[in-house]
Amino acid sequence: MSEKNYKDITVTASDFEMVPMDGREHDKKLESKPVGYFRDAFNRFCKNKSSVVAACIILFLLLYAIFVPMLCETTYSLALTDTNYLNYSKLPPKIEALGVDGCSIVTVNESDYYKLLGIGEETGLNPVVEIIKGPYDDPTAGPKKKNPTQYYDLKVDNYYNLGMMYLTISEAEYQKIQAWQNENKIQVIYPAITDAKQSDANVWYKANKKGAPTMSKVDKDGDGYLDFTNIYRTTTPSDTTYNSLRVPGDTNPDKPYSYARVTGTSSAKGFVVRVSKYNYFQYRYGFEPAFVFGTNARGQDIFTRLAAGARFSFMLAIGISAINLFLGAIYGAIQGYYGGAIDLCMDRFADILSGVPFMVVTTLFQLHLSKHVGPITALLFAFVLTGWIGMAARVRMQFYRFKGQEYILAARTLGARDSRLMFKHIFPNSLGTIITGSVLAIPGVIFSESSLTYLGIVNLESSTETSVGTMLANGKDYLSTYPFIILFPALFISLLMISFNLFGNGLRDAFNPSLRGNE
């Protein structure tokens, strides 16, 4: 088109056709909320299924450590001091709802077999659940041996096998037990041989003239069991009264069996009684003995004991991690921000401390410092002495990474102070790596504490406090005979370490996606 023709063209409004805007997309106001740094990291973390499961397991173990000692302290008690002298030691787990019956398979000789039958005869709580094999001769005896010892393979209820004991109580307690017996129809106090030389409370047989128990091997009814009779060498109590529930056969109140022996003076009078351990536990605690994880060698409930140890381990690890985070963040921030000679001097000081063996420091602190501040505080000092060095190095690296960024230079140009630049602009951008390192330090502290207590370098055992490592150390001697004593603490520490490793991997991938898959 020529320039002349181009200038002669006239465009009017009728030459245009308006396009309708209904239904067409155009700029709209953003209605969705912006996703922040931590929210974005949380969304990425939730996509890692194994890390989410690990976080749930850690949360469950933490709740177990917090609430079980609080809820069970009044019933099972952390120390179970009342049952220590009851000798509730090395009882296997018993959870009737899950079919865990607290039984075990044992091999006993003929004498012990009769004792088990005697418990059931007197108390009605028969420990012999099933005769698996027997009687059979001693397999180690020679063929020419006369009257070889007979043995039985039995399935025994270890809770019914607790038997009897002598117990010294006050006069008020003596009357209180009788009232409880009448109310609940459960016999706690049983007749006793009054011979002071008779130390064994497990006596269910006829007594001879000297007060020694004898066994009757008469099977009158032909049921395959021995027939026991509760006949005791007795004396009429002089100043004690017993008018409570009585065992079968004890029906003559004029000539009662000896239910108590008086000791002490009139001002501090005590009663020596023979009680059933199983029924006495019901009287003391209001329920039948049934320990979820069993009991240890000292008769303490492993379920609440492990929760108390886990609570201590969590508190120690979280406290140490917080202290190391605080010290390491300040130290590393100064190193990374100023650099130069300051960084060089501080780094050499950290290298000197890191060269000190942790095991040696802990041992020396336990030998000397613990005498003045206690073993827990001495252990805390040992962890803090060098524990912050790794955190300081991590923070230093992050400061070197971010301090040269444009936004830092702009803030410095606008007159921002060093402290503001360090903790307002650089440090928040380093939180992802710092949080990951702090969380992963927790299982490291727990594992180190467990190793130290297991090796006996640190002793944290007391009647009301313990640790997971202490429970592992106490259970190692019973690994072949009573493996459940060490099994549950070992499962706890194993599950905790595996879960923290998976949880830490998830945190690392969430805060630093570029490192995903790196080890």
C-alpha positions in Angstrom: 0.0 0.0 0.0 1.4 3.4 -0.9 1.9 6.1 1.6 -0.8 8.2 0.1 -3.5 5.5 0.2 -2.5 4.8 3.8 -3.2 8.3 4.9 -6.6 8.3 3.2 -8.0 5.4 5.3 -10.5 6.5 7.9 -11.4 4.2 10.8 -14.7 4.7 12.6 -16.3 2.9 15.6 -18.6 1.0 13.4 -15.6 -0.8 11.9 -15.0 -2.6 15.3 -17.0 -5.4 16.9 -16.9 -5.6 20.7 -16.0 -9.0 22.1 -18.2 -10.1 25.0 -16.2 -10.6 28.3 -18.7 -13.0 29.9 -17.0 -16.4 30.6 -13.5 -15.2 29.7 -10.6 -15.5 32.1 -9.0 -12.4 33.4 -6.9 -11.4 36.4 -8.5 -12.3 39.7 -7.5 -11.6 43.3 -5.6 -14.5 44.8 -7.9 -16.3 47.2 -5.5 -19.0 48.5 -3.2 -18.2 51.5 0.5 -18.0 50.9 2.5 -21.0 52.0 5.3 -20.2 54.5 8.6 -21.8 54.9 7.7 -24.2 57.7 4.3 -25.0 56.1 6.0 -25.9 52.9 8.5 -28.1 54.8 5.7 -29.8 56.6 3.9 -30.6 53.4 7.0 -32.1 52.0 7.6 -34.1 55.2 4.0 -35.5 55.1 4.8 -37.0 51.7 7.5 -39.2 53.2 5.4 -42.1 54.6 8.2 -43.8 56.5 9.1 -40.6 58.3 5.5 -40.0 59.3 5.2 -43.5 60.7 8.5 -42.9 62.6 7.2 -39.6 64.0 4.0 -41.3 65.2 6.1 -44.0 66.9 8.3 -41.4 68.6 5.2 -39.5 69.8 3.8 -42.8 71.2 7.0 -43.6 73.1 7.1 -40.0 74.4 3.5 -40.2 75.6 4.3 -43.5 77.2 7.2 -42.1 79.0 5.3 -39.1 80.3 1.9 -40.5 81.3 2.5 -44.1 82.4 4.6 -43.1 85.5 1.9 -40.5 86.4 -1.0 -42.8 86.0 0.5 -46.0 87.5 2.5 -44.5 90.3 -0.3 -45.0 92.9 -1.0 -48.6 91.8 2.1 -50.4 90.5 4.5 -47.8 92.0 7.8 -46.9 90.4 9.8 -48.7 93.0 7.2 -51.2 94.2 8.8 -50.9 97.6 5.9 -52.7 99.3 6.5 -55.8 97.1 10.3 -55.9 97.3 10.1 -58.0 100.5 7.2 -60.0 98.9 9.8 -61.2 96.5 7.8 -60.6 93.3 11.0 -61.0 91.3 11.4 -62.3 87.8 7.7 -62.8 87.1 7.0 -63.1 83.3 4.5 -60.9 81.5 0.8 -61.5 82.1 -1.9 -60.0 80.0 -5.0 -62.2 80.2 -6.9 -60.1 77.5 -4.1 -61.1 75.0 -3.7 -64.6 76.1 -0.4 -64.0 77.9 -0.9 -66.2 81.0 2.3 -65.7 82.9 3.2 -69.4 82.7 6.4 -71.1 82.0 7.7 -74.7 81.3 9.8 -76.0 84.2 11.4 -79.3 85.2 11.2 -80.0 88.9 12.0 -82.9 91.2 9.4 -84.8 93.2 9.8 -82.7 96.3 9.3 -79.5 94.5 6.3 -81.0 92.7 4.7 -81.8 96.0 5.3 -78.2 97.2 3.5 -76.9 94.1 0.5 -79.2 94.8 0.6 -78.0 98.4 0.1 -74.4 97.4 -2.9 -75.3 95.4 -4.3 -77.5 98.2 -4.2 -74.8 100.9 -4.9 -71.6 98.9 -6.9 -72.9 96.0 -4.5 -71.3 93.6 -2.9 -74.3 91.9 0.4 -73.4 90.2 0.4 -76.7 88.2 -1.5 -75.9 85.0 -0.5 -79.0 83.1 1.7 -82.0 83.6 3.6 -82.2 80.3 5.7 -85.3 81.2 6.3 -87.3 84.3 7.1 -88.8 86.6 10.3 -90.1 85.0 13.7 -91.1 86.4 16.7 -88.8 86.6 18.3 -89.2 83.1 21.7 -88.6 84.6 21.4 -91.4 87.1 23.2 -94.7 86.4 21.2 -97.9 85.6 22.2 -99.5 88.9 21.1 -96.6 91.1 18.4 -97.6 93.6 15.3 -95.3 93.9 16.4 -92.6 91.5 15.0 -89.1 91.9 11.7 -88.6 90.0 11.2 -85.5 87.8 8.3 -83.8 86.2 8.0 -81.4 83.2 5.3 -78.9 84.2 3.5 -75.9 82.9 3.5 -73.7 86.0 1.6 -70.4 86.7 4.4 -68.3 88.1 2.0 -65.9 89.8 0.3 -68.8 91.8 3.7 -70.2 92.5 4.6 -67.2 94.8 3.7 -69.2 97.9 3.7 -68.0 101.5 5.8 -65.8 103.6 6.0 -64.5 107.2 5.2 -60.9 107.7 5.5 -58.6 110.7 2.7 -56.1 111.0 1.2 -53.8 113.5 -1.9 -54.7 115.6 -4.0 -52.1 113.6 -2.9 -53.7 110.3 -3.7 -57.2 111.7 -7.3 -56.1 112.4 -7.5 -54.3 109.1 -6.6 -57.4 107.1 -9.2 -59.4 109.0 -11.9 -56.9 108.1 -10.8 -57.0 104.4 -10.9 -60.8 104.4 -14.5 -60.8 105.7 -15.6 -58.2 103.2 -13.9 -59.8 100.1 -14.1 -63.4 101.1 -10.4 -63.9 100.3 -8.1 -65.5 102.8 -4.9 -63.6 103.4 -3.6 -64.7 106.8 -3.2 -68.5 107.1 -2.5 -70.7 110.1 1.2 -71.1 111.0 3.5 -73.4 112.9 4.5 -71.4 116.0 7.9 -72.9 116.3 10.3 -69.9 116.2 12.9 -72.1 114.4 10.5 -72.7 111.5 11.7 -70.1 109.0 10.1 -71.6 105.9 6.5 -70.3 105.5 5.8 -72.8 102.7 4.4 -75.5 105.0 1.3 -77.3 104.0 1.7 -80.7 105.5 1.3 -82.6 108.8 3.7 -81.6 111.6 5.5 -84.0 113.8 6.0 -83.6 117.5 9.1 -81.4 116.9 7.3 -79.0 114.7 8.9 -80.2 111.4 6.6 -80.7 108.4 6.1 -84.2 107.0 4.5 -85.2 103.7 1.7 -87.6 103.4 2.0 -89.7 100.2 -1.6 -91.1 100.4 -3.8 -90.9 97.3 -7.1 -91.8 99.0 -9.5 -90.7 96.2 -7.3 -92.1 93.4 -7.1 -88.9 91.4 -3.4 -89.1 91.0 -2.6 -86.3 93.5 -1.5 -86.6 97.0 -4.0 -85.9 99.7 -2.8 -83.1 102.0 -4.2 -82.3 105.4 -3.8 -78.9 107.1 -2.7 -80.0 110.6 -0.3 -77.7 112.4 1.5 -77.7 115.7 -0.4 -74.9 117.3 -0.8 -72.9 120.4 -3.7 -70.8 121.5 -2.8 -67.1 121.2 -2.6 -65.4 124.5 -3.5 -61.8 123.6 -4.4 -61.9 119.9 -7.9 -62.3 118.5 -8.7 -63.8 115.2 -12.4 -63.9 114.2 -12.1 -63.5 110.4 -12.6 -65.8 107.4 -11.0 -69.2 108.1 -9.6 -71.9 105.9 -11.6 -75.2 105.6 -11.1 -77.4 108.6 -10.5 -74.5 111.0 -13.9 -74.4 112.5 -13.3 -74.6 116.2 -12.8 -71.1 117.6 -12.1 -72.6 121.1 -8.9 -74.2 119.8 -7.8 -72.0 117.0 -4.7 -72.4 114.9 -1.9 -69.9 115.5 -2.7 -67.0 113.2 -0.2 -64.6 114.7 2.8 -64.6 117.0 3.3 -61.5 119.2 6.7 -59.8 119.1 8.0 -56.7 120.7 6.9 -54.9 123.9 3.4 -53.9 124.9 4.1 -50.3 123.7 5.4 -51.4 120.3 3.6 -54.7 119.8 4.0 -56.4 116.4 2.3 -59.5 114.9 4.2 -62.1 112.9 1.7 -63.7 110.5 1.8 -66.1 107.7 0.3 -64.7 104.5 -0.3 -65.7 100.9 1.8 -63.4 98.7 -0.8 -63.5 95.9 -3.7 -62.6 98.2 -1.7 -60.1 100.1 -1.0 -58.3 96.9 -4.8 -58.1 96.3 -5.2 -56.6 99.8 -2.4 -54.0 99.3 -3.3 -52.9 95.8 -6.9 -53.8 95.2 -6.3 -56.1 92.2 -4.7 -59.4 91.4 -1.0 -59.2 90.4 -0.6 -59.1 86.6 2.5 -57.3 85.2 2.3 -56.3 81.6 6.1 -56.6 81.0 6.8 -58.8 84.0 9.1 -57.9 87.0 12.8 -57.5 87.2 15.2 -59.3 89.7 14.3 -56.8 92.4 10.6 -57.4 92.1 9.9 -54.1 90.3 7.3 -53.7 87.6 9.2 -53.4 84.2 6.3 -51.6 82.5 6.3 -48.5 84.9 10.1 -48.8 85.5 10.8 -48.6 81.8 8.5 -45.6 81.4 10.3 -43.9 84.2 13.7 -44.6 82.6 12.4 -43.5 79.2 11.1 -40.2 80.8 14.5 -39.6 82.3 16.4 -40.4 79.1 14.1 -38.1 77.1 14.4 -35.2 79.6 18.2 -35.6 79.7 18.5 -35.8 75.9 16.2 -32.8 75.2 17.9 -30.7 77.8 21.3 -31.4 76.5 20.3 -30.8 72.9 18.7 -27.4 73.9 21.9 -26.3 75.8 24.1 -27.4 72.9 21.9 -25.6 70.4 22.1 -22.4 72.5 25.9 -22.5 72.9 26.6 -23.8 69.4 24.4 -21.2 67.7 26.1 -18.3 69.4 29.6 -19.7 69.0 29.0 -20.7 65.3 27.3 -17.4 64.5 30.3 -15.4 65.7 32.7 -17.6 63.8 30.7 -17.6 60.5 29.8 -13.9 60.5 33.2 -12.3 61.4 35.5 -14.9 59.9 39.1 -14.1 59.5 41.4 -14.3 62.6 38.4 -14.6 65.0 37.1 -17.6 63.1 40.6 -19.1 63.0 41.2 -18.8 66.8 37.7 -20.0 67.7 38.0 -23.0 65.3 41.4 -24.0 66.8 39.8 -23.9 70.4 37.0 -26.1 69.2 39.5 -28.5 67.7 41.3 -28.8 71.0 38.1 -29.6 72.9 36.9 -32.0 70.3 40.2 -34.0 70.7 39.3 -34.7 74.4 37.9 -38.3 74.6 34.3 -38.2 75.7 34.6 -41.5 77.6 37.6 -40.2 79.6 35.8 -37.0 80.5 32.7 -38.8 81.6 34.7 -41.2 83.7 36.7 -38.5 85.4 33.5 -36.4 86.1 31.8 -39.4 87.6 34.8 -40.2 89.8 35.3 -36.7 91.1 32.7 -34.2 90.2 29.7 -36.4 91.0 30.7 -36.4 94.6 29.8 -32.7 94.8 27.0 -32.3 92.3 25.6 -35.8 91.8 25.9 -38.3 88.9 23.2 -36.7 86.8 24.7 -33.2 86.9 28.2 -34.6 86.3 26.9 -36.5 83.2 25.2 -33.3 82.0 28.5 -31.4 82.2 30.3 -34.2 80.3 27.8 -34.0 77.4 27.8 -30.2 77.3 31.6 -29.9 77.5 32.1 -31.0 73.8 28.5 -31.6 72.6 28.0 -28.0 71.3 31.0 -28.3 68.8 29.1 -30.1 66.1 26.2 -27.6 66.3 28.7 -24.7 66.2 30.3 -26.1 63.0 26.9 -26.5 61.4 25.8 -22.9 62.2 29.2 -21.6 61.1 28.8 -23.2 57.7 25.3 -21.7 57.2 26.6 -18.2 58.1 29.3 -18.5 55.5 26.7 -19.5 53.0 24.3 -16.7 53.6 26.3 -13.7 54.8 27.3 -12.7 51.3 23.8 -12.7 49.9 22.3 -9.5 48.4 19.7 -9.0 51.0 22.4 -9.1 53.7 24.4 -6.5 51.9 21.3 -4.3 51.4 20.4 -4.5 55.2 24.0 -3.6 56.1 23.9 -0.6 53.7 20.7 0.5 55.4 22.6 0.6 58.7 21.5 -2.7 60.3 23.7 -3.7 63.3 25.7 -6.9 63.3 23.4 -8.6 65.9 20.4 -7.8 63.8 22.0 -9.2 60.6 23.1 -12.3 62.5 19.9 -13.3 64.3 17.2 -11.5 62.3 18.3 -12.2 58.7 20.9 -15.0 58.6 20.0 -17.3 61.4 16.3 -17.8 60.4 17.4 -18.9 57.0 19.6 -21.5 58.6 16.8 -22.9 60.8 16.1 -25.9 58.6 19.6 -27.4 59.0 19.9 -26.4 62.6 16.5 -28.0 63.6 17.4 -31.2 61.8 20.8 -31.3 63.6 19.2 -30.6 67.0 16.5 -33.3 66.6 19.1 -35.9 65.5 21.2 -35.1 68.5 18.5 -36.4 70.8 18.8 -40.1 69.9 22.6 -39.8 70.0 22.5 -38.5 73.6 20.0 -41.3 74.6 22.2 -44.0 73.0 25.4 -42.6 74.6 23.7 -42.4 78.1 22.5 -46.0 77.6 25.9 -47.2 76.7 27.6 -45.4 79.7 25.1 -46.8 82.2 25.2 -50.3 80.6 29.0 -50.4 80.9 28.7 -49.2 84.5 30.6 -46.0 84.1 27.5 -44.0 85.2 25.2 -45.3 88.0 21.7 -43.9 87.8 19.9 -46.6 89.7 17.8 -45.7 92.7 14.5 -46.8 94.2 12.5 -44.2 92.3 14.6 -43.4 89.3 16.4 -45.3 86.6 17.4 -45.2 82.9 17.0 -47.4 79.9 20.7 -48.3 79.9 20.6 -49.2 83.6 17.7 -51.6 83.0 19.7 -53.2 80.1 22.7 -53.6 82.5 20.6 -55.1 85.2 18.9 -57.6 82.8 22.0 -58.9 81.0 22.7 -61.5 83.7 19.3 -63.0 83.1 19.5 -63.2 79.3 19.3 -66.9 79.1 17.0 -67.6 82.0 14.6 -64.6 82.1 15.0 -62.9 78.7 12.0 -60.6 79.2 13.8 -58.6 81.8 16.2 -57.2 79.1 13.8 -57.7 76.1 11.6 -54.7 76.6 14.3 -52.1 77.4 16.2 -53.4 74.3 13.1 -53.2 72.1 12.5 -49.6 73.4 16.0 -48.4 72.6 16.0 -50.2 69.2 12.6 -48.8 68.2 13.6 -45.4 69.3 16.9 -45.3 67.4 15.3 -46.7 64.1 12.4 -44.2 64.3 14.7 -41.2 65.0 16.9 -42.1 62.0 13.8 -42.3 59.7 12.4 -39.2 61.2 15.7 -37.3 60.7 15.9 -38.3 57.1 12.4 -36.9 56.6 13.3 -33.6 58.3 16.4 -33.3 56.1 14.5 -33.9 52.9 11.8 -31.5 54.0 14.0 -28.6 54.9 16.6 -29.2 52.2 15.0 -30.8 49.2 18.2 -30.6 47.2 19.8 -33.1 49.6 17.0 -35.7 49.2 18.4 -39.2 48.9 21.9 -38.2 50.2 23.3 -40.0 53.2 
